[in-house]
């Protein structure tokens, strides 16, 4: 009689053997690699999200700071002044090209006006001209009066009145009347 050993397959396996050429092994390795890469990407994403949040908080702190607000306000003011200068230059060019009587006279007068003073109105008739100037104080009004006398365009320069300016302009309003020299208005 012959002996049959039904457990031969189980007796040979004393340790686990790995067949590296097996499709199951290759699939498991690929899954482990993909899993490791996915975990690495998730961690990198979380770190990036945290860094973005930190940067947003820093940017919010900077935008809320008084220096940033002041700088923004100053930049807006500078932009508005630049726009005003461009508009004024374009208007001045059109004004010069139109050959309006008295433009040279206005240029000569405004060239002598002190820098702290601005002209708000100018009314010219046959014999003279009436001006309204915004002045910061009475001293500037006196300097303006002397400057107008020094232009050589007027026979007579008189300060009619000095009144308080509006809340927008502040300062004072000086009203000046003049008598033109013969031939200067042309």
Contact map, one row per residue, 1 for C-alpha under 8 A:
111000000000000000000000000000000000000000000000000000000000000000000000000000000000000000000000000000000000000000000000000000000000000000000000000000000000000000000000000000000000000000
111100000000000000000000000000000000000000000000000000000000000000000000000000000000000000000000000000000000000000000000000000000000000000000000000000000000000000000000000000000000000000
111110000000000000000000000000000000000000000000000000000000000000000000000000000000000000000000000000000000000000000000000000000000000000000000000000000000000000000000000000000000000000
011111000000000000000000000000000000000000000000000000000000000000000000000000000000000000000000000000000000000000000000000000000000000000000000000000000000000000000000000000000000000000
001111110000000000000000000000000000000000000000000000000000000000000000000000000000000000000000000000000000000000000000000000000000000000000000000000000000000000000000000000000000000000
000111111000000000000000000000000000000000000000000000000000000000000000000000000000000000000000000000000000000000000000000000000000000000000000000000000000000000000000000000000000000000
000011111110000000000000000000000000000000000000000000000000000000000000000000000000000000000000000000000000000000000000000000000000000000000000000000000000000000000000000000000000000000
000011111111000000000000000000000000000000000000000000000000000000000000000000000000000000000000000000000000000000000000000000000000000000000000000000000000000000000000000000000000000000
000001111111100000000000000000000000000000000000000000000000000000000000000000000000000000000000000000000000000000000000000000000000000000000000000000000000000000000000000000000000000000
000000111111100000000000000000000000000000000000000000000000000000000000000000000000000000000000000000000000000000000000000000000000000000000000000000000000000000000000000000000000000000
000000111111110000000000000000000000000000000000000000000000000000000000000000000000000000000000000000000000000000000000000000000000000000000000000000000000000000000000000000000000000000
000000011111110000000000000000000000000000000000000000000000000000000000000000000000000000000000000000000000000000000000000000000000000000000000000000000000000000000000000000000000000000
000000001111111100000000000000000000000000000000000000000000000000000000000000000000000000000000000000000000000000000000000000000000000000000000000000000000000000000000000000000000000000
000000000011111100000000000000000000000000000000000000000000000000000000000000000000000000000000000000000000000000000000000000000000000000000000000000000000000000000000000000000000000000
000000000000111110000000000000000000000000000000000000000000000000000000000000000000000000000000000000000000000000000000000000000000000000000000000000000000000000000000000000000000000000
000000000000111111000000000000000000000000000000000000000000000000000000000000000000000000000000000000000000000000000000000000000000000000000000000000000000000000000000000000000000000000
000000000000001111100000000000000000000000000000000000000000000000000000000000000000000000000000000000000000000000000000000000000000000000000000000000000000000000000000000000000000000000
000000000000000111110000100000000000000000000000000000000000000000000000000000000000000000000000000000000000000000000000000000000000000000000000000000000000000000000000000000000000000000
000000000000000011111100100000000000000000000000000000000000000000000000000000000000000000000000000000000000000000000000000000000000000000000000000000000000000000000000000000000000000000
000000000000000001111100110000000000000000000000000000000000000000000000000000000000000000000000000000000000000000000000000000000000000000000000000000000000000000000000000000000000000000
000000000000000000111110110000000000000000000000000000000000000000000000000000000000000000000000000000000000000000000000000000000000000000000000000000000000000000000000000000000000000000
000000000000000000111111110000000000000000000000000000000000000000000000000000000000000000000000000000000000000000000000000000000000000000000000000000000000000000000000000000000000000000
000000000000000000001111111000000000000000000000000000000000000000000000000000000000000000000000000000000000000000000000000000000000000000000000000000000000000000000000000000000000000000
000000000000000000000111111100000000000000000000000000000000000000000000000000000000000000000000000000000000000000000000000000000000000000000000000000000000000000000000000000000000000000
000000000000000001111111111110000000000000000000000000000000000000000000000000000000000000000000000000000000000000000000000000000000000000000000000000000000000000000000000000000000000000
000000000000000000011111111111000000000000000000000000000000000000000000000000000000000000000000000000000000000000000000000000000000000000000000000000000000000000000000000000000000000000
000000000000000000000011111111100000000000000000000000000000000000000000000000000000000000000000000000000000000000000000000000000000000000000000000000000000000000000000000000000000000000
000000000000000000000001111111110000000000000000000000000000000000000000000000000000000000000000000000000000000000000000000000000000000000000000000000000000000000000000000000000000000000
000000000000000000000000111111111000000000000000000000000000000000000000000000000000000000000000000000000000000000000000000000000000000000000000000000000000000000000000000000000000000000
000000000000000000000000011111111100000000000000000000000000000000000000000000000000000000000000000000000000000000000000000000000000000000000000000000000000000000000000000000000000000000
000000000000000000000000001111111110000000000000000000000000000000000000000000000000000000000000000000000000000000000000000000000000000000000000000000000000000000000000000000000000000000
000000000000000000000000000111111111000000000000000000000000000000000000000000000000000000000000000000000000000000000000000000000000000000000000000000000000000000000000000000000000000000
000000000000000000000000000011111111100000000000000000000000000000000000000000000000000000000000000000000000000000000000000000000000000000000000000000000000000000000000000000000000000000
000000000000000000000000000001111111110000000000000000000000000000000000000000000000000000000000000000000000000000000000000000000000000000000000000000000000000000000000000000000000000000
000000000000000000000000000000111111111000000000000000000000000000000000000000000000000000000000000000000000000000000000000000000000000000000000000000000000000000000000000000000000000000
000000000000000000000000000000011111111100000000000000000000000000000000000000000000000000000000000000000000000000000000000000000000000000000000000000000000000000000000000000000000000000
000000000000000000000000000000001111111110000000000000000000000000000000000000000000000000000000000000000000000000000000000000000000000000000000000000000000000000000000000000000000000000
000000000000000000000000000000000111111111000000000000000000000000000000000000000000000000000000000000000000000000000000000000000000000000000000000000000000000000000000000000000000000000
000000000000000000000000000000000011111111100000000000000000000000000000000000000000000000000000000000000000000000000000000000000000000000000000000000000000000000000000000000000000000000
000000000000000000000000000000000001111111110000000000000000000000000000000000000000000000000000000000000000000000000000000000000000000000000000000000000000000000000000000000000000000000
000000000000000000000000000000000000111111111000000000000000000000000000000000000000000000000000000000000000000000000000000000000000000000000000000000000000000000000000000000000000000000
000000000000000000000000000000000000011111111100000000000000000000000000000000000000000000000000000000000000000000000000000000000000000000000000000000000000000000000000000000000000000000
000000000000000000000000000000000000001111111110000000000000000000000000000000000000000000000000000000000000000000000000000000000000000000000000000000000000000000000000000000000000000000
000000000000000000000000000000000000000111111111000000000000000000000000000000000000000000000000000000000000000000000000000000000000000000000000000000000000000000000000000000000000000000
000000000000000000000000000000000000000011111111100000000000000000000000000000000000000000000000000000000000000000000000000000000000000000000000000000000000000000000000000000000000000000
000000000000000000000000000000000000000001111111110000000000000000000000000000000000000000000000000000000000000000000000000000000000000000000000000000000000000000000000000000000000000000
000000000000000000000000000000000000000000111111111000000000000000000000000000000000000000000000000000000000000000000000000000000000000000000000000000000000000000000000000000000000000000
000000000000000000000000000000000000000000011111111100000000000000000000000000000000000000000000000000000000000000000000000000000000000000000000000000000000000000000000000000000000000000
000000000000000000000000000000000000000000001111111110000000000000000000000000000000000000000000000000000000000000000000000000000000000000000000000000000000000000000000000000000000000000
000000000000000000000000000000000000000000000111111111000000000000000000000000000000000000000000000000000000000000000000000000000000000000000000000000000000000000000000000000000000000000
000000000000000000000000000000000000000000000011111111100000000000000000000000000000000000000000000000000000000000000000000000000000000000000000000000000000000000000000000000000000000000
000000000000000000000000000000000000000000000001111111110000000000000000000000000000000000000000000000000000000000000000000000000000000000000000000000000000000000000000000000000000000000
000000000000000000000000000000000000000000000000111111111000000000000000000000000000000000000000000000000000000000000000000000000000000000000000000000000000000000000000000000000000000000
000000000000000000000000000000000000000000000000011111111100000000000000000000000000000000000000000000000000000000000000000000000000000000000000000000000000000000000000000000000000000000
000000000000000000000000000000000000000000000000001111111110000000000000000000000000000000000000000000000000000000000000000000000000000000000000000000000000000000000000000000000000000000
000000000000000000000000000000000000000000000000000111111111000000000000000000000000000000000000000000000000000000000000000000000000000000000000000000000000000000000000000000000000000000
000000000000000000000000000000000000000000000000000011111111100000000000000000000000000000000000000000000000000000000000000000000000000000000000000000000000000000000000000000000000000000
000000000000000000000000000000000000000000000000000001111111110000000000000000000000000000000000000000000000000000000000000000000000000000000000000000000000000000000000000000000000000000
000000000000000000000000000000000000000000000000000000111111111000000000000000000000000000000000000000000000000000000000000000000000000000000000000000000000000000000000000000000000000000
000000000000000000000000000000000000000000000000000000011111111100000000000000000000000000000000000000000000000000000000000000000000000000000000000000000000000000000000000000000000000000
000000000000000000000000000000000000000000000000000000001111111110000000000000000000000000000000000000000000000000000000000000000000000000000000000000000000000000000000000000000000000000
000000000000000000000000000000000000000000000000000000000111111110010000000000000000000000000000000000000000000000000000000000000000000000000000000000000000000000000000000000000000000000
000000000000000000000000000000000000000000000000000000000011111110011000000000000000000000000000000000000000000000000000000000000000000000000000000000000000000000000000000000000000000000
000000000000000000000000000000000000000000000000000000000001111111011000000000000000000000000000000000000000000000000000000000000000000000000000000000000000000000000000000000000000000000
000000000000000000000000000000000000000000000000000000000000111111111000000000000000000000000000000000000000000000000000000000000000000000000000000000000000000000000000000000000000000000
000000000000000000000000000000000000000000000000000000000000000111111100000000000000000000000000000000000000000000000000000000000000000000000000000000000000000000000000000000000000000000
000000000000000000000000000000000000000000000000000000000000000011111110000000000000000000000000000000000000000000000000000000000000000000000000000000000000000000000000000000000000000000
000000000000000000000000000000000000000000000000000000000000011111111111000000000000000000000000000000000000000000000000000000000000000000000000000000000000000000000000000000000000000000
000000000000000000000000000000000000000000000000000000000000001111111111100000000000000000000000000000000000000000000000000000000000000000000000000000000000000000000000000000000000000000
000000000000000000000000000000000000000000000000000000000000000001111111110000000000000000000000000000000000000000000000000000000000000000000000000000000000000000000000000000000000000000
000000000000000000000000000000000000000000000000000000000000000000111111111000000000000000000000000000000000000000000000000000000000000000000000000000000000000000000000000000000000000000
000000000000000000000000000000000000000000000000000000000000000000011111111100000000000000000000000000000000000000000000000000000000000000000000000000000000000000000000000000000000000000
000000000000000000000000000000000000000000000000000000000000000000001111111110000000000000000000000000000000000000000000000000000000000000000000000000000000000000000000000000000000000000
000000000000000000000000000000000000000000000000000000000000000000000111111111000000000000000000000000000000000000000000000000000000000000000000000000000000000000000000000000000000000000
000000000000000000000000000000000000000000000000000000000000000000000011111111100000000000000000000000000000000000000000000000000000000000000000000000000000000000000000000000000000000000
000000000000000000000000000000000000000000000000000000000000000000000001111111110000000000000000000000000000000000000000000000000000000000000000000000000000000000000000000000000000000000
000000000000000000000000000000000000000000000000000000000000000000000000111111111000000000000000000000000000000000000000000000000000000000000000000000000000000000000000000000000000000000
000000000000000000000000000000000000000000000000000000000000000000000000011111111100000000000000000000000000000000000000000000000000000000000000000000000000000000000000000000000000000000
000000000000000000000000000000000000000000000000000000000000000000000000001111111110000000000000000000000000000000000000000000000000000000000000000000000000000000000000000000000000000000
000000000000000000000000000000000000000000000000000000000000000000000000000111111111000000000000000000000000000000000000000000000000000000000000000000000000000000000000000000000000000000
000000000000000000000000000000000000000000000000000000000000000000000000000011111111100000000000000000000000000000000000000000000000000000000000000000000000000000000000000000000000000000
000000000000000000000000000000000000000000000000000000000000000000000000000001111111110000000000000000000000000000000000000000000000000000000000000000000000000000000000000000000000000000
000000000000000000000000000000000000000000000000000000000000000000000000000000111111111000000000000000000000000000000000000000000000000000000000000000000000000000000000000000000000000000
000000000000000000000000000000000000000000000000000000000000000000000000000000011111111100000000000000000000000000000000000000000000000000000000000000000000000000000000000000000000000000
000000000000000000000000000000000000000000000000000000000000000000000000000000001111111110000000000000000000000000000000000000000000000000000000000000000000000000000000000000000000000000
000000000000000000000000000000000000000000000000000000000000000000000000000000000111111111000000000000000000000000000000000000000000000000000000000000000000000000000000000000000000000000
000000000000000000000000000000000000000000000000000000000000000000000000000000000011111111100000000000000000000000000000000000000000000000000000000000000000000000000000000000000000000000
000000000000000000000000000000000000000000000000000000000000000000000000000000000001111111110000000000000000000000000000000000000000000000000000000000000000000000000000000000000000000000
000000000000000000000000000000000000000000000000000000000000000000000000000000000000111111111000000000000000000000000000000000000000000000000000000000000000000000000000000000000000000000
000000000000000000000000000000000000000000000000000000000000000000000000000000000000011111111100000000000000000000000000000000000000000000000000000000000000000000000000000000000000000000
000000000000000000000000000000000000000000000000000000000000000000000000000000000000001111111110000000000000000000000000000000000000000000000000000000000000000000000000000000000000000000
000000000000000000000000000000000000000000000000000000000000000000000000000000000000000111111111000000000000000000000000000000000000000000000000000000000000000000000000000000000000000000
000000000000000000000000000000000000000000000000000000000000000000000000000000000000000011111111100000000000000000000000000000000000000000000000000000000000000000000000000000000000000000
000000000000000000000000000000000000000000000000000000000000000000000000000000000000000001111111110000000000000000000000000000000000000000000000000000000000000000000000000000000000000000
000000000000000000000000000000000000000000000000000000000000000000000000000000000000000000111111111100100000000000000000000000000000000000000000000000000000000000000000000000000000000000
000000000000000000000000000000000000000000000000000000000000000000000000000000000000000000011111111100100000000000000000000000000000000000000000000000000000000000000000000000000000000000
000000000000000000000000000000000000000000000000000000000000000000000000000000000000000000001111111000000000000000000000000000000000000000000000000000000000000000000000000000000000000000
000000000000000000000000000000000000000000000000000000000000000000000000000000000000000000000111111100000000000000000000000000000000000000000000000000000000000000000000000000000000000000
000000000000000000000000000000000000000000000000000000000000000000000000000000000000000000000011111110100000000000000000000000000000000000000000000000000000000000000000000000000000000000
000000000000000000000000000000000000000000000000000000000000000000000000000000000000000000000011011111100000000000000000000000000000000000000000000000000000000000000000000000000000000000
000000000000000000000000000000000000000000000000000000000000000000000000000000000000000000000000001111110000000000000000000000000000000000000000000000000000000000000000000000000000000001
000000000000000000000000000000000000000000000000000000000000000000000000000000000000000000000000000111111100000000000000000000000000000000000000000000000000000000000000000000000000000011
000000000000000000000000000000000000000000000000000000000000000000000000000000000000000000000011001111111110000000000000000000000000000000000000000000000000000000000000000000000000000000
000000000000000000000000000000000000000000000000000000000000000000000000000000000000000000000000000011111111000000000000000000000000000000000000000000000000000000000000000000000000000000
000000000000000000000000000000000000000000000000000000000000000000000000000000000000000000000000000001111111100000000000000000000000000000000000000000000000000000000000000000000000000110
000000000000000000000000000000000000000000000000000000000000000000000000000000000000000000000000000001111111110000000000000000000000000000000000000000000000000000000000000000000000000000
000000000000000000000000000000000000000000000000000000000000000000000000000000000000000000000000000000111111111000000000000000000000000000000000000000000000000000000000000000000000000000
000000000000000000000000000000000000000000000000000000000000000000000000000000000000000000000000000000011111111100000000000000000000000000000000000000100000000000000000000000000000000000
000000000000000000000000000000000000000000000000000000000000000000000000000000000000000000000000000000001111111110000000000000000000000000000000000100100000000000000000000000000000000000
000000000000000000000000000000000000000000000000000000000000000000000000000000000000000000000000000000000111111110000000000000000000000000000000000000000000000000000000000000000000000000
000000000000000000000000000000000000000000000000000000000000000000000000000000000000000000000000000000000011111110000000000000000000000000000000000000000000000000000000000000000000000000
000000000000000000000000000000000000000000000000000000000000000000000000000000000000000000000000000000000001111111000000000000000000000000000000001100100000000000000000000000000000000000
000000000000000000000000000000000000000000000000000000000000000000000000000000000000000000000000000000000000111111101100000000000000000000000001001100000000000000000000000000000000000000
000000000000000000000000000000000000000000000000000000000000000000000000000000000000000000000000000000000000000111111000000000000000000000010011001000000000000000000000000000000000000000
000000000000000000000000000000000000000000000000000000000000000000000000000000000000000000000000000000000000000011111100000000000000000000000000000000000000000000000000000000000000000000
000000000000000000000000000000000000000000000000000000000000000000000000000000000000000000000000000000000000000001111100000000000000001100010000000000000000000000000000000000000000000000
000000000000000000000000000000000000000000000000000000000000000000000000000000000000000000000000000000000000000011111110000000000000111100010001000000000000000000000000000000000000000000
000000000000000000000000000000000000000000000000000000000000000000000000000000000000000000000000000000000000000010111111000000000000111000000000000000000000000000000000000000000000000000
000000000000000000000000000000000000000000000000000000000000000000000000000000000000000000000000000000000000000000001111110000000011110000000000000000000000000000000000000000000000000000
000000000000000000000000000000000000000000000000000000000000000000000000000000000000000000000000000000000000000000000111110000000011110000000000000000000000000000000000000000000000000000
000000000000000000000000000000000000000000000000000000000000000000000000000000000000000000000000000000000000000000000011111000000011100000000000000000000000000000000000000000000000000000
000000000000000000000000000000000000000000000000000000000000000000000000000000000000000000000000000000000000000000000011111100001111000000000000000000000000000000000000000000000000000000
000000000000000000000000000000000000000000000000000000000000000000000000000000000000000000000000000000000000000000000000111110001110000000000000000000000000000000000000000000000000000000
000000000000000000000000000000000000000000000000000000000000000000000000000000000000000000000000000000000000000000000000011111011100000000000000000000000000000000000000000000000000000000
000000000000000000000000000000000000000000000000000000000000000000000000000000000000000000000000000000000000000000000000001111111000000000000000000000000000000000000000000000000000000000
000000000000000000000000000000000000000000000000000000000000000000000000000000000000000000000000000000000000000000000000000111110000000000000000000000000000000000000000000000000000000000
000000000000000000000000000000000000000000000000000000000000000000000000000000000000000000000000000000000000000000000000000011111000000000000000000000000000000000000000000000000011000000
000000000000000000000000000000000000000000000000000000000000000000000000000000000000000000000000000000000000000000000000000111111100000000000000000000000000000000000000000000001111000000
000000000000000000000000000000000000000000000000000000000000000000000000000000000000000000000000000000000000000000000000011110111110000000000000000000000000000000000000000000001111000000
000000000000000000000000000000000000000000000000000000000000000000000000000000000000000000000000000000000000000000000000011100011111000000000000000000000000000000000000000000111100000000
000000000000000000000000000000000000000000000000000000000000000000000000000000000000000000000000000000000000000000000011111000001111100000000000000000000000000000000000000000111000000000
000000000000000000000000000000000000000000000000000000000000000000000000000000000000000000000000000000000000000000000011110000000111110000000000000000000000000000000000000011110000000000
000000000000000000000000000000000000000000000000000000000000000000000000000000000000000000000000000000000000000000001111100000000011111000000000000000000000000000000000000011100000000000
000000000000000000000000000000000000000000000000000000000000000000000000000000000000000000000000000000000000000000001111000000000001111100000000000000000000000000001000101111000000000000
000000000000000000000000000000000000000000000000000000000000000000000000000000000000000000000000000000000000000000011100000000000000111111011000000000000000000000000000001111000000000000
000000000000000000000000000000000000000000000000000000000000000000000000000000000000000000000000000000000000000000011000000000000000011111010000000000000000000000000000011100000000000000
000000000000000000000000000000000000000000000000000000000000000000000000000000000000000000000000000000000000000000000000000000000000001111111000000000000000000000000000001100000000000000
000000000000000000000000000000000000000000000000000000000000000000000000000000000000000000000000000000000000000000000000000000000000001111111100000000000000000000000000000100000000000000
000000000000000000000000000000000000000000000000000000000000000000000000000000000000000000000000000000000000000000000000000000000000000011111110000000000000000000000000000000000000000000
000000000000000000000000000000000000000000000000000000000000000000000000000000000000000000000000000000000000000001011000000000000000001111111111000000000000000000000000000000000000000000
000000000000000000000000000000000000000000000000000000000000000000000000000000000000000000000000000000000000000000000000000000000000001011111111100000000000000000000000000001000000000000
000000000000000000000000000000000000000000000000000000000000000000000000000000000000000000000000000000000000000000000000000000000000000001111111110000000000000000000000000000000000000000
000000000000000000000000000000000000000000000000000000000000000000000000000000000000000000000000000000000000000001000000000000000000000000111111111000000000000000000000000000000000000000
000000000000000000000000000000000000000000000000000000000000000000000000000000000000000000000000000000000000000011001000000000000000000000011111111100000000000000000000000000000000000000
000000000000000000000000000000000000000000000000000000000000000000000000000000000000000000000000000000000000000000000000000000000000000000001111111110000000111000000000000000010000000000
000000000000000000000000000000000000000000000000000000000000000000000000000000000000000000000000000000000000000000000000000000000000000000000111111111000000000000000000000000000000000000
000000000000000000000000000000000000000000000000000000000000000000000000000000000000000000000000000000000000000111000000000000000000000000000011111111100000000000000000000000000000000000
000000000000000000000000000000000000000000000000000000000000000000000000000000000000000000000000000000000000100110000000000000000000000000000001111111110100100000000000000000000000000000
000000000000000000000000000000000000000000000000000000000000000000000000000000000000000000000000000000000000000000000000000000000000000000000000111111111101100000000000000000000000000000
000000000000000000000000000000000000000000000000000000000000000000000000000000000000000000000000000000000000000000000000000000000000000000000000011111110000000000000000000000000000000000
000000000000000000000000000000000000000000000000000000000000000000000000000000000000000000000000000000000001100100000000000000000000000000000000001111111100000000000000000000000000000000
000000000000000000000000000000000000000000000000000000000000000000000000000000000000000000000000000000000000000000000000000000000000000000000000000111111110000000000000000000000000000000
000000000000000000000000000000000000000000000000000000000000000000000000000000000000000000000000000000000000000000000000000000000000000000000000000010111110000000000000000000000001100100
000000000000000000000000000000000000000000000000000000000000000000000000000000000000000000000000000000000000000000000000000000000000000000000000000110111111100000000000000000000111100000
000000000000000000000000000000000000000000000000000000000000000000000000000000000000000000000000000000000000000000000000000000000000000000000000000000011111100000000000000000000111100000
000000000000000000000000000000000000000000000000000000000000000000000000000000000000000000000000000000000000000000000000000000000000000000000000000010000111110000000000000000000111000000
000000000000000000000000000000000000000000000000000000000000000000000000000000000000000000000000000000000000000000000000000000000000000000000000100110000111111000000000000000011110000000
000000000000000000000000000000000000000000000000000000000000000000000000000000000000000000000000000000000000000000000000000000000000000000000000100000000001111100000000000000011100000000
000000000000000000000000000000000000000000000000000000000000000000000000000000000000000000000000000000000000000000000000000000000000000000000000100000000000111111000000000001111000000000
000000000000000000000000000000000000000000000000000000000000000000000000000000000000000000000000000000000000000000000000000000000000000000000000000000000000011111000000000001111000000000
000000000000000000000000000000000000000000000000000000000000000000000000000000000000000000000000000000000000000000000000000000000000000000000000000000000000001111100000000011110000000000
000000000000000000000000000000000000000000000000000000000000000000000000000000000000000000000000000000000000000000000000000000000000000000000000000000000000001111110000000111100000000000
000000000000000000000000000000000000000000000000000000000000000000000000000000000000000000000000000000000000000000000000000000000000000000000000000000000000000011111000000111000000000000
000000000000000000000000000000000000000000000000000000000000000000000000000000000000000000000000000000000000000000000000000000000000000000000000000000000000000001111100011110000000000000
000000000000000000000000000000000000000000000000000000000000000000000000000000000000000000000000000000000000000000000000000000000000010000000000000000000000000000111111111110000000000000
000000000000000000000000000000000000000000000000000000000000000000000000000000000000000000000000000000000000000000000000000000000000000000000000000000000000000000011111111000000000000000
000000000000000000000000000000000000000000000000000000000000000000000000000000000000000000000000000000000000000000000000000000000000000000000000000000000000000000001111110000000000000000
000000000000000000000000000000000000000000000000000000000000000000000000000000000000000000000000000000000000000000000000000000000000000000000000000000000000000000001111110000000000000000
000000000000000000000000000000000000000000000000000000000000000000000000000000000000000000000000000000000000000000000000000000000000010000000000000000000000000000001111111000000000000000
000000000000000000000000000000000000000000000000000000000000000000000000000000000000000000000000000000000000000000000000000000000000000100000000000000000000000000011111111100000000000000
000000000000000000000000000000000000000000000000000000000000000000000000000000000000000000000000000000000000000000000000000000000000011110000000000000000000000000011100111110000000000000
000000000000000000000000000000000000000000000000000000000000000000000000000000000000000000000000000000000000000000000000000000000000011111000000000000000000000001111000011111000000000000
000000000000000000000000000000000000000000000000000000000000000000000000000000000000000000000000000000000000000000000000000000000001111000000000000000000000000011111000001111100000000000
000000000000000000000000000000000000000000000000000000000000000000000000000000000000000000000000000000000000000000000000000000000001111000001000000000000000001111100000000111110000000000
000000000000000000000000000000000000000000000000000000000000000000000000000000000000000000000000000000000000000000000000000000000111100000000000000000000000001111000000000011111000000000
000000000000000000000000000000000000000000000000000000000000000000000000000000000000000000000000000000000000000000000000000000000111000000000000100000000000111110000000000001111100000000
000000000000000000000000000000000000000000000000000000000000000000000000000000000000000000000000000000000000000000000000000000011110000000000000000000000000111100000000000000111110000000
000000000000000000000000000000000000000000000000000000000000000000000000000000000000000000000000000000000000000000000000000000011100000000000000000000000111110000000000000000011111000000
000000000000000000000000000000000000000000000000000000000000000000000000000000000000000000000000000000000000000000000000000000111000000000000000000000000111100000000000000000001111100000
000000000000000000000000000000000000000000000000000000000000000000000000000000000000000000000000000000000000000000000000000000111000000000000000000000001111000000000000000000000111110110
000000000000000000000000000000000000000000000000000000000000000000000000000000000000000000000000000000000000000000000000000000000000000000000000000000001110000000000000000000000011111110
000000000000000000000000000000000000000000000000000000000000000000000000000000000000000000000000000000000000000000000000000000000000000000000000000000000000000000000000000000000001111110
000000000000000000000000000000000000000000000000000000000000000000000000000000000000000000000000000000000000000000000000000000000000000000000000000000000000000000000000000000000000111111
000000000000000000000000000000000000000000000000000000000000000000000000000000000000000000000000000000001000000000000000000000000000000000000000000000001000000000000000000000000001111111
000000000000000000000000000000000000000000000000000000000000000000000000000000000000000000000000000001001000000000000000000000000000000000000000000000000000000000000000000000000001111111
000000000000000000000000000000000000000000000000000000000000000000000000000000000000000000000000000011000000000000000000000000000000000000000000000000000000000000000000000000000000001111
